[in-house]
Amino acid sequence: MYPIQQVISPVAFPNPTVTVASGIVIGTTQALPSSTETANVYLGIPYAQSPPVRFAPPEEPAPWPSPIYAQEFKPSCMQVFADFNSAYTVLLVLESRQPTMQRCRKPTDEDCLYLNVWTPGGSNATDLAVMVWIYGGNLAWGTSSDPFTAGTALAVRENIIVVSFNYRLSIFGFSHSPSLPLTHRNAGFLDQRLALDWVQRNIHEFGGNASKVTIFGQSAGGYSVQQLLAAPPGPKDRPPFRAAIMQSFARAFGGNGTANYLNAAEHFNCTEKDEEVLACLRRVDAVELRDYAAQAELDFAPVEDHHTCITNVTDHILNGPGLADVPLLLGSTRDELSGMVYALSSNATDPVHTTWHRVHDRLISTGLRHDPPFATTAEEIRKQADEAAAKLLSSSSSSSSSSLSKNKYGPLVRLASDIVFTCPTSRACNVTTASSSSSSSSNKRRSGVWRYRWSTEAAPPGTIIPNHGAVHGAEIPAIFGTYPPDMPADTLAMTVYMQELWAGFAKHPVAGPDFNPSEPHDQPTVADLWYNSSSHKVDVAVTEVDGWCVWLLPVAERLGFTW
């Protein structure tokens, strides 16, 4: 078994060099701890002109006349951290991703459109599968330099190529500027597409096969994968990827983006005609613009442009052209929102119903901030959610075997997690598989769909909440092999399995992972991923996973968390 990645440092080998379309790139070589296995690593390759024109679509990079040294990460794109304003922020700040957030905070710059490539060292292969990672962060923060998502261990162990990239966020990536063409307003999504185009044009120089690309992302990165499936770059039957993985994808974006853009314009005295407002905001110091967006709690959801973003994906699948017809692996973690529940429970003596009211108020404010009749709609949903909660919490029918089920907040964690993640995942899986039986040949799906649930209670580095369960993002270090080597043996065994599972899907997507696919209109089981000393997965009844969705899916729909 290969050791798990912890601290990786350059080793004394000749620097690997490749020639891409824009020029020569000199990387470095990294080794895993206590191993002779190495990876060729290229950090900070420009995939676009950078810095980009603020709010504008990215442009291809100009040729560089002399070799560039791609041996360290470039700055993250500008990050907007609201001060505990959304359910999502509470979840991530107070749970398992503190090291990630610290990495995101510095350094940051608008000069950020760079990507990273990890390849197996000492290999002359020319046909390797490629996995392209898209980070999460509510489309407001996140970075490709997250230490949890370094690709060395995954590339070395599984003999594949790993790519990650930065893309613009918040107002910088999703400005809603009325003076821009509609199809230019999601600059962050356009960044993602240009990065995928760069992979298509250049990955062969690294030993990769451009026809063997799998895109995968978590949370807002999973949502980004969803949008790439719904509105794929290029011809629908020939997208720049052959498979996709959506991990804990969430549509938890609030805010009226156009109103927030104009709010920022007014704050910086940019109040002339649309074109002049745009020019004025482009002159504002980036740090000042970022800080105001955070301080004023300005959210910027993607714009529905039917080019990079489609809001009603369910209708798009059932009554429109459907998703890109590629194999799909999707799922969530069992205790996604445990961090939010504990953060809002102020102290251990709080009655469950008191914490529930705090939780659903936070979810409602997150889901409905873009809705004009906020008060009326919020009250309707609050009543609907309370009725569902009364049935479910009183029954205490959580069948979870987790440590959370042993304390009074366990059912509440499930309630919140089901609304935002589990039930939307169930809906996405059911709708996608339903298109396999479509009578229309234009959107009939032929590729398989597989669903999992991550239930391993392995505390990621930096977790500060006890009895956390299988939290949001907990599977990421397992997939990338970035748990410290002093983790329990069963956790290390699980990370080897997860790397094999994810990379195996990328290598052989048609065959799929080692569990049953979700059949049209019939999901008898979900693969529950956890280590029990004899296996790494257990097939559980879909009714055990989705049992509460009968009551909670309507709430998720009203809050805009579903497809």
C-alpha positions as CSV (number, residue, x, y, z in Angstrom):
1,M,0.0,0.0,0.0
2,Y,1.3,3.4,-0.9
3,P,1.7,5.8,2.0
4,I,-0.8,8.6,2.4
5,Q,0.3,12.0,1.4
6,Q,1.1,14.5,4.2
7,V,4.1,16.7,3.6
8,I,5.5,16.7,0.1
9,S,8.7,18.3,-0.9
10,P,10.7,18.6,-4.1
11,V,13.3,15.9,-4.6
12,A,16.6,16.0,-6.4
13,F,15.6,14.9,-9.9
14,P,15.9,16.8,-13.2
15,N,13.1,19.2,-13.5
16,P,10.4,17.9,-15.8
17,T,9.7,20.1,-18.9
18,V,6.8,20.2,-21.3
19,T,5.9,22.4,-24.3
20,V,2.3,23.5,-24.4
21,A,0.6,25.7,-26.9
22,S,1.9,29.0,-25.3
23,G,5.4,27.9,-24.6
24,I,7.8,25.9,-22.4
25,V,6.8,24.9,-18.9
26,I,9.4,23.7,-16.3
27,G,7.9,21.9,-13.4
28,T,9.3,20.1,-10.4
29,T,9.4,16.6,-8.9
30,Q,7.7,15.6,-5.7
31,A,7.8,12.4,-3.6
32,L,5.4,10.9,-1.2
33,P,6.7,10.5,2.4
34,S,8.7,7.3,2.9
35,S,8.4,6.3,-0.7
36,T,10.5,6.2,-3.8
37,E,7.4,7.0,-5.9
38,T,7.4,10.5,-7.4
39,A,5.2,12.8,-9.4
40,N,5.9,15.4,-11.9
41,V,4.2,18.5,-10.7
42,Y,3.5,21.7,-12.6
43,L,2.0,24.5,-10.5
44,G,0.7,27.8,-11.8
45,I,0.4,27.4,-15.5
46,P,-1.5,30.2,-17.2
47,Y,-4.6,28.9,-18.9
48,A,-5.9,32.4,-19.6
49,Q,-4.6,35.9,-19.9
50,S,-4.1,37.0,-16.3
51,P,-5.1,39.2,-14.7
52,P,-8.3,39.1,-16.7
53,V,-10.3,42.2,-17.5
54,R,-12.6,42.5,-14.4
55,F,-16.0,41.0,-14.9
56,A,-15.2,40.1,-18.6
57,P,-14.9,36.6,-20.1
58,P,-11.4,35.1,-20.0
59,E,-9.1,35.1,-23.0
60,E,-6.6,32.5,-24.1
61,P,-3.1,33.2,-22.8
62,A,-0.6,34.9,-25.0
63,P,2.6,33.0,-25.9
64,W,5.4,33.4,-23.4
65,P,8.8,33.9,-25.1
66,S,10.9,32.2,-22.5
67,P,10.3,29.1,-20.3
68,I,8.1,29.6,-17.2
69,Y,8.9,27.9,-13.9
70,A,5.7,26.2,-12.7
71,Q,6.9,25.2,-9.3
72,E,4.7,26.9,-6.8
73,F,1.0,27.7,-6.5
74,K,-0.2,31.1,-7.8
75,P,-2.5,33.3,-5.7
76,S,-6.1,32.3,-5.1
77,C,-8.8,34.3,-6.8
78,M,-10.4,37.1,-4.7
79,Q,-12.3,35.5,-1.8
80,V,-15.5,36.9,-0.3
81,F,-16.1,35.5,3.2
82,A,-19.4,36.7,4.7
83,D,-19.4,37.0,8.4
84,F,-21.5,33.9,9.2
85,N,-24.3,35.2,7.1
86,S,-25.3,32.0,5.3
87,A,-25.9,28.4,6.4
88,Y,-23.1,27.4,4.1
89,T,-20.6,29.8,5.7
90,V,-21.5,28.6,9.2
91,L,-21.1,25.0,8.0
92,L,-17.7,25.4,6.6
93,V,-16.2,27.9,9.0
94,L,-17.0,25.9,12.1
95,E,-16.5,22.5,10.8
96,S,-13.9,20.7,8.9
97,R,-12.4,23.2,6.4
98,Q,-10.6,25.7,8.5
99,P,-7.2,24.9,7.0
100,T,-8.8,25.3,3.5
101,M,-10.2,28.7,4.5
102,Q,-6.9,29.9,5.8
103,R,-5.3,28.8,2.6
104,C,-7.9,30.7,0.6
105,R,-7.5,33.9,2.5
106,K,-3.9,34.5,1.4
107,P,-2.4,35.3,-0.9
108,T,-5.3,36.4,-3.2
109,D,-5.2,38.4,-6.3
110,E,-7.2,39.1,-9.5
111,D,-4.1,37.7,-11.3
112,C,-5.3,34.1,-10.5
113,L,-6.3,32.2,-13.7
114,Y,-3.7,29.4,-13.4
115,L,-4.0,25.6,-13.3
116,N,-1.9,22.8,-11.9
117,V,-1.0,19.4,-13.3
118,W,0.2,16.3,-11.5
119,T,1.5,13.3,-13.5
120,P,3.1,10.0,-12.4
121,G,6.9,10.5,-12.3
122,G,9.2,8.5,-14.5
123,S,6.4,7.5,-16.9
124,N,6.4,7.8,-20.6
125,A,2.8,6.9,-20.9
126,T,0.8,8.7,-23.6
127,D,-2.8,7.5,-22.9
128,L,-3.4,8.3,-19.3
129,A,-6.9,9.1,-18.0
130,V,-7.3,12.7,-16.7
131,M,-9.3,13.9,-13.7
132,V,-10.1,17.6,-13.6
133,W,-11.0,18.9,-10.1
134,I,-13.4,21.9,-9.5
135,Y,-13.3,23.2,-6.0
136,G,-16.4,24.3,-3.9
137,G,-17.0,27.3,-1.7
138,N,-20.5,28.6,-2.6
139,L,-18.9,30.3,-5.7
140,A,-17.6,32.9,-3.2
141,W,-14.4,31.3,-2.0
142,G,-12.2,28.3,-2.7
143,T,-8.8,27.6,-4.3
144,S,-6.9,25.0,-6.3
145,S,-4.0,25.3,-3.8
146,D,-6.0,23.7,-1.0
147,P,-3.6,21.3,0.7
148,F,-6.4,18.7,1.0
149,T,-6.7,18.6,-2.9
150,A,-3.0,18.3,-3.9
151,G,-2.9,15.7,-6.6
152,T,0.4,14.0,-6.0
153,A,-0.8,10.9,-4.1
154,L,-3.8,10.3,-6.4
155,A,-1.7,10.7,-9.6
156,V,1.1,8.4,-8.3
157,R,-1.0,5.7,-6.7
158,E,-3.6,5.4,-9.5
159,N,-1.3,6.2,-12.5
160,I,-3.5,9.0,-13.8
161,I,-3.2,12.8,-14.4
162,V,-4.8,15.2,-12.0
163,V,-5.6,18.8,-13.0
164,S,-7.0,21.6,-10.8
165,F,-7.5,25.3,-11.6
166,N,-8.6,28.6,-10.1
167,Y,-11.7,30.4,-11.3
168,R,-13.2,33.7,-10.4
169,L,-15.7,34.0,-7.5
170,S,-18.4,36.2,-6.0
171,I,-18.8,39.6,-7.7
172,F,-15.6,39.1,-9.6
173,G,-17.0,35.9,-11.2
174,F,-20.7,36.5,-11.3
175,S,-21.2,40.2,-11.5
176,H,-24.7,40.5,-12.9
177,S,-23.6,43.7,-14.6
178,P,-26.5,44.9,-16.8
179,S,-24.1,46.4,-19.3
180,L,-22.5,43.0,-20.1
181,P,-24.1,40.6,-22.6
182,L,-26.1,38.0,-20.7
183,T,-23.7,35.2,-21.8
184,H,-20.8,37.2,-20.3
185,R,-22.1,37.6,-16.8
186,N,-20.9,34.2,-15.4
187,A,-17.2,34.9,-15.8
188,G,-16.4,32.2,-13.2
189,F,-18.2,29.5,-15.3
190,L,-16.5,30.8,-18.4
191,D,-13.2,30.4,-16.6
192,Q,-14.0,26.8,-16.0
193,R,-14.8,26.2,-19.6
194,L,-11.6,27.8,-20.8
195,A,-9.6,25.6,-18.4
196,L,-11.3,22.5,-19.8
197,D,-10.5,23.8,-23.3
198,W,-6.9,24.2,-22.3
199,V,-6.8,20.6,-21.1
200,Q,-8.2,19.4,-24.4
201,R,-5.5,21.3,-26.3
202,N,-2.5,20.5,-24.1
203,I,-2.9,17.5,-21.9
204,H,-1.3,15.2,-24.5
205,E,2.0,16.9,-23.8
206,F,1.8,15.6,-20.2
207,G,1.0,12.0,-21.3
208,G,-2.8,12.4,-21.0
209,N,-5.6,11.5,-23.4
210,A,-7.9,14.4,-24.1
211,S,-10.7,11.9,-24.8
212,K,-10.4,10.4,-21.3
213,V,-11.2,13.4,-19.1
214,T,-13.4,13.1,-16.0
215,I,-14.6,16.2,-14.3
216,F,-15.3,16.0,-10.6
217,G,-16.2,18.6,-8.0
218,Q,-17.6,19.0,-4.5
219,S,-20.3,21.3,-3.2
220,A,-20.3,24.4,-5.5
221,G,-17.8,22.4,-7.5
222,G,-20.4,19.7,-7.8
223,Y,-22.9,22.3,-8.8
224,S,-20.4,23.5,-11.5
225,V,-20.2,19.9,-12.8
226,Q,-24.0,19.9,-13.0
227,Q,-24.0,23.0,-15.1
228,L,-21.3,21.6,-17.4
229,L,-23.5,18.6,-17.9
230,A,-26.7,20.7,-18.5
231,A,-25.0,23.1,-20.8
232,P,-21.8,21.4,-22.0
233,P,-19.2,23.3,-23.9
234,G,-19.2,22.5,-27.6
235,P,-21.6,19.9,-29.2
236,K,-23.8,18.1,-26.7
237,D,-22.7,14.7,-28.0
238,R,-19.0,15.7,-27.7
239,P,-18.4,17.5,-24.5
240,P,-14.8,18.0,-23.3
241,F,-15.2,15.2,-20.8
242,R,-16.3,11.6,-20.9
243,A,-17.5,11.2,-17.3
244,A,-18.5,13.3,-14.3
245,I,-18.6,13.0,-10.5
246,M,-20.8,15.3,-8.4
247,Q,-20.0,15.3,-4.7
248,S,-22.4,17.0,-2.3
249,F,-23.5,19.4,-5.0
250,A,-25.5,22.2,-3.5
251,R,-27.5,25.0,-5.0
252,A,-27.4,27.2,-1.8
253,F,-26.9,30.5,-3.5
254,G,-29.0,33.4,-2.2
255,G,-29.1,37.0,-3.1
256,N,-30.4,39.3,-5.9
257,G,-27.2,39.6,-7.9
258,T,-28.3,42.6,-10.0
259,A,-29.5,44.5,-6.9
260,N,-26.2,43.7,-5.2
261,Y,-24.1,44.8,-8.2
262,L,-26.0,48.2,-8.1
263,N,-25.5,48.3,-4.3
264,A,-21.8,48.0,-4.8
265,A,-21.9,50.6,-7.6
266,E,-23.7,53.1,-5.4
267,H,-21.3,52.5,-2.5
268,F,-18.3,53.4,-4.7
269,N,-20.1,56.3,-6.3
270,C,-20.4,54.6,-9.7
271,T,-23.9,55.8,-10.5
272,E,-23.9,57.0,-14.1
273,K,-25.0,55.0,-17.2
274,D,-24.6,51.3,-17.2
275,E,-21.4,51.4,-19.3
276,E,-19.9,54.0,-17.1
277,V,-20.9,52.1,-13.9
278,L,-19.0,49.1,-15.3
279,A,-15.9,51.2,-16.1
280,C,-16.1,52.8,-12.7
281,L,-16.3,49.5,-10.8
282,R,-13.4,48.2,-12.8
283,R,-11.3,51.0,-11.4
284,V,-12.2,50.2,-7.8
285,D,-9.4,48.6,-5.8
286,A,-10.0,44.9,-5.8
287,V,-9.4,44.5,-2.0
288,E,-11.9,47.3,-1.3
289,L,-14.5,45.7,-3.6
290,R,-14.0,42.4,-2.0
291,D,-14.2,43.7,1.5
292,Y,-17.4,45.7,0.8
293,A,-19.1,42.6,-0.7
294,A,-18.3,40.7,2.5
295,Q,-19.2,43.5,4.9
296,A,-22.5,44.3,3.1
297,E,-23.4,40.6,2.7
298,L,-23.7,40.8,-1.0
299,D,-24.3,37.4,-2.6
300,F,-23.8,36.7,-6.3
301,A,-25.6,33.6,-7.7
302,P,-24.9,32.5,-11.3
303,V,-27.1,34.2,-13.9
304,E,-29.4,31.9,-15.9
305,D,-28.1,32.5,-19.4
306,H,-28.8,29.1,-21.0
307,H,-25.2,29.1,-22.1
308,T,-23.3,28.3,-18.9
309,C,-26.2,28.1,-16.4
310,I,-29.7,26.5,-16.5
311,T,-31.8,26.9,-13.3
312,N,-34.5,24.4,-13.9
313,V,-32.4,21.3,-14.7
314,T,-35.2,18.9,-14.0
315,D,-37.3,20.4,-16.8
316,H,-34.2,20.6,-19.0
317,I,-33.8,16.9,-18.5
318,L,-37.4,15.7,-18.8
319,N,-38.7,18.2,-21.5
320,G,-35.5,19.6,-23.1
321,P,-32.3,18.4,-24.5
322,G,-31.2,16.7,-21.3
323,L,-27.7,16.3,-19.8
324,A,-24.5,15.5,-21.6
325,D,-24.8,11.7,-22.0
326,V,-21.8,10.6,-20.0
327,P,-21.5,8.2,-17.1
328,L,-22.3,9.9,-13.8
329,L,-21.3,9.2,-10.2
330,L,-23.1,11.3,-7.6
331,G,-23.7,11.3,-3.9
332,S,-23.4,13.1,-0.5
333,T,-22.2,12.6,3.0
334,R,-24.5,11.3,5.7
335,D,-24.1,14.2,8.2
336,E,-23.5,17.1,5.8
337,L,-24.8,19.9,8.1
338,S,-23.6,18.7,11.5
339,G,-21.4,21.7,11.8
340,M,-24.2,24.2,11.2
341,V,-26.4,22.4,13.8
342,Y,-23.8,22.5,16.4
343,A,-22.8,26.0,15.6
344,L,-26.4,27.1,16.1
345,S,-27.1,25.1,19.2
346,S,-25.2,27.7,21.4
347,N,-24.9,25.2,24.2
348,A,-25.6,21.6,24.9
349,T,-28.6,22.3,27.1
350,D,-30.7,23.9,24.3
351,P,-33.9,22.0,23.6
352,V,-33.9,20.4,20.1
353,H,-36.9,22.5,19.0
354,T,-35.0,25.7,19.9
355,T,-32.0,24.7,17.7
356,W,-34.4,23.6,15.0
357,H,-35.9,27.1,14.7
358,R,-32.4,28.6,14.4
359,V,-31.5,26.0,11.8
360,H,-34.6,26.5,9.6
361,D,-34.4,30.3,9.9
362,R,-30.8,30.1,8.6
363,L,-31.8,27.7,5.7
364,I,-34.8,29.9,4.8
365,S,-32.7,33.1,4.8
366,T,-30.1,31.4,2.6
367,G,-32.7,30.0,0.2
368,L,-35.0,32.9,-0.1
369,R,-32.8,36.1,-0.1
370,H,-33.4,36.4,-3.8
371,D,-37.2,36.1,-3.5
372,P,-39.0,39.5,-3.5
373,P,-42.0,38.5,-1.3
374,F,-39.6,37.3,1.3
375,A,-41.7,37.7,4.5
376,T,-44.8,35.9,3.1
377,T,-42.9,33.1,1.4
378,A,-40.6,32.6,4.4
379,E,-43.6,32.2,6.7
380,E,-45.2,29.7,4.4
381,I,-42.1,27.6,4.2
382,R,-41.4,27.9,7.9
383,K,-44.9,26.4,8.6
384,Q,-44.3,23.7,6.0
385,A,-40.8,22.9,7.5
386,D,-42.2,22.9,11.1
387,E,-44.9,20.4,10.2
388,A,-42.3,18.1,8.6
389,A,-39.9,18.5,11.6
390,A,-42.7,17.8,14.1
391,K,-43.4,14.4,12.5
392,L,-39.8,13.4,12.0
393,L,-38.2,14.7,15.2
394,S,-40.9,13.3,17.4
395,S,-40.5,9.8,15.9
396,S,-36.7,9.9,16.3
397,S,-36.7,7.5,13.4
398,S,-33.2,8.2,12.3
399,S,-31.7,4.8,11.3
400,S,-28.2,6.2,11.3
401,S,-25.6,4.1,13.1
402,S,-23.4,7.2,13.5
403,S,-22.1,8.7,16.8
404,L,-24.6,11.6,16.1
405,S,-27.5,9.2,16.5
406,K,-26.5,8.7,20.1
407,N,-27.0,12.4,21.0
408,K,-30.2,14.5,20.8
409,Y,-29.0,16.5,17.8
410,G,-28.6,13.5,15.6
411,P,-32.1,13.6,14.0
412,L,-31.8,17.3,13.6
413,V,-28.6,16.9,11.7
414,R,-30.3,14.5,9.4
415,L,-33.3,16.8,9.0
416,A,-31.1,19.7,7.9
417,S,-28.8,17.6,5.8
418,D,-31.7,15.9,4.0
419,I,-33.2,19.3,3.0
420,V,-30.1,20.7,1.5
421,F,-28.2,17.7,0.2
422,T,-29.8,14.2,0.5
423,C,-33.2,14.9,-0.9
424,P,-31.9,17.1,-3.8
425,T,-29.4,14.3,-4.6
426,S,-32.2,11.7,-4.6
427,R,-34.2,13.9,-6.9
428,A,-31.2,14.4,-9.2
429,C,-30.6,10.7,-9.4
430,N,-34.2,9.8,-10.1
431,V,-34.7,12.5,-12.7
432,T,-31.4,11.6,-14.5
433,T,-32.2,7.9,-14.6
434,A,-35.8,8.6,-15.6
435,S,-34.5,10.1,-18.8
436,S,-33.1,6.7,-19.7
437,S,-36.6,5.6,-20.5
438,S,-37.6,8.7,-22.4
439,S,-39.6,8.1,-25.6
440,S,-37.7,11.0,-27.2
441,S,-34.5,9.9,-29.0
442,S,-33.1,13.4,-28.7
443,N,-32.8,13.3,-24.9
444,K,-32.8,9.6,-24.2
445,R,-30.0,8.8,-21.8
446,R,-27.8,5.8,-22.5
447,S,-25.0,6.2,-19.9
448,G,-25.2,4.8,-16.4
449,V,-25.8,6.6,-13.1
450,W,-24.4,5.5,-9.8
451,R,-25.2,6.9,-6.3
452,Y,-23.2,6.7,-3.1
453,R,-23.4,8.0,0.5
454,W,-20.2,8.7,2.4
455,S,-20.7,7.5,6.0
456,T,-17.1,7.2,7.2
457,E,-16.6,9.2,10.5
458,A,-13.0,10.2,9.8
459,A,-12.3,13.7,11.2
460,P,-10.6,15.7,8.5
461,P,-7.6,17.8,9.7
462,G,-8.8,20.9,11.4
463,T,-12.1,19.6,12.6
464,I,-13.1,21.4,15.8
465,I,-16.5,20.0,16.6
466,P,-16.8,16.8,18.5
467,N,-19.1,14.0,17.3
468,H,-19.1,15.5,13.9
469,G,-20.2,12.4,12.0
470,A,-19.6,12.2,8.2
471,V,-19.4,15.9,7.6
472,H,-19.6,18.0,4.5
473,G,-16.3,17.7,2.7
474,A,-15.0,14.8,4.8
475,E,-14.5,12.6,1.8
476,I,-12.1,15.0,0.0
477,P,-8.9,14.0,1.9
478,A,-9.8,10.3,1.3
479,I,-10.1,10.8,-2.4
480,F,-6.8,12.8,-2.8
481,G,-4.9,10.8,-0.2
482,T,-4.1,13.8,2.0
483,Y,-5.0,12.4,5.4
484,P,-2.0,12.5,7.7
485,P,-0.3,9.1,8.1
486,D,-1.1,9.0,11.8
487,M,-4.8,8.6,11.1
488,P,-6.4,5.3,12.3
489,A,-5.7,2.3,10.1
490,D,-9.3,1.9,9.0
491,T,-9.3,5.5,7.8
492,L,-6.1,4.9,5.8
493,A,-7.6,1.8,4.3
494,M,-10.7,3.8,3.4
495,T,-8.6,6.4,1.5
496,V,-6.9,3.7,-0.6
497,Y,-10.3,2.3,-1.5
498,M,-11.7,5.8,-2.3
499,Q,-8.8,6.6,-4.6
500,E,-9.2,3.3,-6.4
501,L,-13.0,3.9,-6.7
502,W,-12.8,7.4,-8.0
503,A,-9.8,6.8,-10.3
504,G,-11.3,3.5,-11.4
505,F,-14.4,5.3,-12.5
506,A,-12.3,7.8,-14.5
507,K,-10.4,5.0,-16.2
508,H,-13.5,2.8,-16.9
509,P,-16.6,5.0,-16.7
510,V,-18.8,2.8,-18.8
511,A,-18.3,-0.2,-16.5
512,G,-18.8,2.1,-13.5
513,P,-17.8,1.6,-9.9
514,D,-18.0,-1.7,-8.0
515,F,-21.6,-1.3,-7.0
516,N,-25.0,-1.4,-8.7
517,P,-26.1,1.4,-10.9
518,S,-29.3,3.3,-10.3
519,E,-32.0,1.9,-12.6
520,P,-34.8,4.0,-14.2
521,H,-37.6,4.5,-11.7
522,D,-36.1,1.9,-9.3
523,Q,-33.4,2.7,-6.8
524,P,-33.4,-0.3,-4.4
525,T,-30.0,0.4,-2.9
526,V,-27.4,3.2,-2.4
527,A,-23.7,2.3,-1.9
528,D,-22.9,3.3,1.7
529,L,-19.1,4.0,1.8
530,W,-17.6,3.2,5.2
531,Y,-15.1,0.8,6.6
532,N,-16.4,-2.1,8.7
533,S,-13.2,-4.2,8.9
534,S,-14.3,-6.6,6.2
535,S,-15.5,-4.2,3.4
536,H,-15.5,-0.6,2.3
537,K,-19.1,-0.4,1.3
538,V,-22.5,-1.7,2.2
539,D,-25.6,-1.6,0.0
540,V,-28.4,0.1,2.0
541,A,-32.0,0.4,1.0
542,V,-32.8,3.6,-0.7
543,T,-35.7,4.0,1.8
544,E,-33.2,4.1,4.6
545,V,-31.3,6.9,2.9
546,D,-34.3,8.9,1.4
547,G,-37.0,7.9,3.9
548,W,-37.5,11.4,5.1
549,C,-37.6,13.0,1.7
550,V,-41.4,12.3,1.4
551,W,-41.8,15.2,3.8
552,L,-38.6,17.2,3.2
553,L,-38.3,17.3,-0.6
554,P,-41.1,19.8,-0.9
555,V,-39.3,22.0,1.6
556,A,-36.1,21.7,-0.4
557,E,-38.0,22.6,-3.6
558,R,-39.5,25.7,-2.1
559,L,-36.0,26.8,-0.9
560,G,-34.5,26.3,-4.3
561,F,-32.0,23.6,-3.2
562,T,-33.2,21.0,-5.8
563,W,-32.7,20.7,-9.6
